[in-house]
Amino acid sequence: MTPSKKKKKIYEGKAKILHETANADQLVQEFKDDATAFNGAKKGKIKNKGVVNNKITAQLFRLLESYNVPTHFISESGDNEMVIRRLQMIPIEVVVRNIAAGSFVKKGGAKEGQVLEKPVLEFYLKDDAKNDPLIDETYILSNGLATSEDLRIIGRMSAKVNAVLKTFFLRRDLKLVDFKLEFGRAKNKIFLADEISPDTCRLWDVKTDRKMDKDRFRQDLGGVEEAYEEVLRRMLRADNVKGG
């Protein structure tokens, strides 16, 4: 099936734009070079980020599909664009943590770089106006954001994504510190959505712990473009086969 070209813009966020197509069940997701941090308080641009994140996300979604993780990805349609399934998004951001960093450290009880005994799964309300607050299962259920069955499926999928990606990145000398996932529904099925890239993952070099993700932008560390491009280079240096 040949995907339709993009038509009317229906949504623009901080990092991506969504366009309708002639197929009511498909959208074009366009990746921007814009960069934001601290819920939009810090803004800038990362040269070539849209192209790099599109390629990284496409490769990772193909990898996850090969492990039977359903995603919204259909095909790449341009340097910084992909065709995706149109979903009804679940307004929850899921964060999986393997190593203490970022807000997890600020909460106390762990030092940056501390390997957690087991992965930590957190839920955040996807609401910029409320600064995406941390929420729990009781809040989700009582506000009708998702059902118990939805959360069971999301939890299982998140754990599988973590297992696959930890191994994939480790073979490329990268530690998967933590990452954010989003999910949506189509025809009563839950799909992994949004993107997986240095914008949504913390990735550290195995030998040096050099940060290879958006923390370089957040913390004014410099070398942001180079870090994103290095992640892509490491991903492409081996054949894209199951298991990486």
C-alpha positions in Angstrom: 0.0 0.0 0.0 1.5 3.3 -1.0 0.9 6.0 1.6 -0.7 9.3 0.7 1.2 12.6 0.7 0.7 14.9 3.6 -2.2 17.4 3.4 -3.7 19.7 6.1 -1.7 20.3 9.3 -3.8 19.2 12.2 -1.4 19.6 15.1 1.9 21.2 15.9 3.8 20.4 19.1 7.2 21.3 20.5 9.1 18.7 18.4 6.7 17.4 15.7 3.9 18.3 13.3 1.0 16.0 12.3 -0.6 16.2 8.8 -3.7 14.5 7.5 -3.4 12.4 4.4 -6.0 11.2 1.8 -6.2 8.0 4.0 -8.4 8.8 7.0 -6.5 6.1 9.0 -3.0 7.5 8.4 -1.1 10.7 9.2 2.3 12.1 8.3 4.5 12.8 11.3 7.1 15.6 10.6 10.1 16.0 12.9 11.2 19.5 13.7 14.7 20.9 14.4 13.2 22.9 17.3 14.4 21.9 20.8 12.7 22.7 24.1 13.4 21.9 27.7 11.8 22.5 31.1 8.3 22.3 29.7 9.1 24.9 27.0 10.9 27.4 29.2 14.1 26.9 27.3 14.0 26.9 23.5 16.4 26.5 20.7 17.2 24.6 17.5 19.4 21.5 17.0 20.7 21.4 13.4 19.5 18.4 11.5 17.6 17.0 14.5 14.5 16.3 12.6 16.2 14.1 10.1 18.3 12.3 12.7 15.3 11.6 15.0 13.2 10.4 12.1 15.8 7.9 11.1 16.4 6.8 14.7 12.7 6.4 15.5 12.1 4.5 12.2 14.8 2.0 12.9 13.8 1.5 16.5 10.1 1.0 15.7 11.1 -1.5 13.0 13.2 -3.3 15.5 10.3 -3.4 18.1 7.8 -4.6 15.5 10.2 -7.5 14.8 9.7 -8.4 18.5 5.9 -8.1 18.1 5.5 -4.7 19.8 2.8 -3.0 17.8 3.7 0.6 16.8 2.1 3.4 14.9 5.0 3.4 12.4 4.1 2.5 8.8 6.9 3.8 6.6 9.4 6.7 6.1 8.1 9.2 3.7 10.8 11.9 3.6 14.1 12.8 5.3 12.3 14.1 8.4 8.8 12.5 7.9 7.1 9.2 8.5 3.7 7.8 7.8 1.9 6.6 10.9 -1.3 5.1 12.0 -3.9 7.6 13.2 -4.5 6.8 16.9 -6.7 8.1 19.7 -3.9 9.0 22.1 -3.9 8.0 25.8 -3.1 11.2 27.8 -0.3 9.5 29.8 3.5 9.6 29.5 5.2 6.5 30.6 8.8 6.8 31.9 11.0 3.7 32.4 14.1 4.2 34.5 17.1 1.9 34.6 19.7 4.3 36.1 19.1 7.3 38.4 19.1 10.6 36.5 17.1 13.8 36.0 14.0 14.4 38.1 14.4 10.9 39.8 17.6 12.2 41.4 16.0 15.5 42.4 13.3 13.6 44.3 16.1 12.2 46.6 17.2 8.8 47.6 19.5 8.1 44.7 22.6 9.6 43.2 23.0 10.2 39.4 24.4 7.1 37.8 23.2 4.7 40.4 21.9 1.5 38.7 18.4 0.7 40.0 17.8 -2.7 41.4 15.0 -3.1 38.9 13.5 -0.8 36.3 11.1 1.8 37.7 7.9 2.6 35.8 6.3 6.0 36.3 3.2 7.6 34.9 2.8 11.3 34.1 -0.3 13.2 33.0 0.3 14.6 29.5 -0.8 18.1 30.2 1.7 21.0 29.5 -0.5 23.5 31.3 -0.1 21.4 34.5 3.6 20.7 33.9 3.0 17.0 33.2 2.6 16.0 36.9 3.5 12.5 38.2 0.4 10.5 38.7 -0.4 7.0 40.0 -2.7 4.1 38.9 -5.5 5.3 41.2 -5.5 8.7 39.6 -5.5 7.2 36.1 -8.5 4.9 36.8 -10.6 7.4 38.8 -10.2 10.0 36.0 -10.9 7.6 33.2 -7.6 8.1 31.5 -7.2 4.4 30.9 -8.6 1.1 32.2 -6.9 -1.5 34.4 -6.5 -3.7 31.2 -5.0 -0.8 29.3 -2.4 -0.3 32.1 -1.6 -4.0 32.2 -0.9 -4.0 28.4 1.0 -0.7 28.7 3.1 -2.1 31.5 3.9 -5.3 29.7 4.8 -3.4 26.4 7.0 -0.9 28.3 8.9 -3.8 30.0 9.4 -5.5 26.6 10.6 -2.2 24.9 13.0 -1.7 27.8 14.5 -5.3 27.4 14.9 -5.0 23.7 16.3 -1.5 23.6 18.7 -2.0 26.5 20.3 -4.9 24.6 20.3 -3.0 21.3 22.0 0.1 22.7 24.5 -1.9 24.9 25.7 -3.6 21.7 26.4 -0.1 20.4 28.3 0.9 23.6 25.4 3.0 24.9 23.6 2.7 28.3 19.8 3.2 28.2 19.4 5.3 31.3 15.7 6.1 31.0 13.1 6.9 28.3 9.6 8.2 27.7 6.9 6.3 25.9 3.4 7.3 24.7 0.6 5.0 23.6 -2.6 5.3 21.6 -5.6 3.2 20.4 -6.9 2.1 17.0 -9.7 -0.4 16.6 -9.5 -1.5 20.2 -5.8 -2.2 20.0 -3.0 -0.3 21.9 0.0 0.8 19.8 3.3 2.4 20.8 3.3 5.9 19.4 5.2 9.2 19.3 9.0 8.6 18.9 12.0 7.0 20.5 15.1 9.2 20.0 17.7 11.2 22.0 14.9 13.7 22.6 13.0 11.1 24.6 15.8 8.8 25.9 18.8 9.3 28.1 21.8 7.6 26.5 25.3 7.5 28.0 28.5 6.2 26.5 29.4 2.9 28.2 33.0 3.7 28.8 32.9 7.4 29.6 29.3 8.1 30.7 29.3 11.0 28.2 25.7 12.1 27.7 24.5 11.5 24.2 21.0 13.0 24.4 19.0 16.1 25.0 20.6 16.6 28.4 23.4 18.2 26.4 20.9 20.9 25.4 19.2 21.1 28.8 22.5 21.5 30.7 24.4 23.6 28.1 27.0 21.0 27.6 27.6 21.7 24.0 28.1 19.2 21.2 24.4 18.5 20.9 24.2 18.0 17.2 27.3 15.8 17.3 25.9 13.6 20.1 22.6 13.0 18.2 24.5 12.2 15.0 26.9 9.8 16.9 23.9 7.9 18.2 22.6 7.4 14.7 26.1 6.4 13.4 26.4 3.7 16.1 22.9 2.4 15.2 23.7 2.2 11.5 27.1 0.6 11.9 25.6 -2.8 12.2 22.9 -4.4 10.0 19.4 -3.7 11.1 18.4 -7.2 12.0 16.5 -8.8 14.8 18.5 -8.5 18.0 20.6 -5.7 16.5 
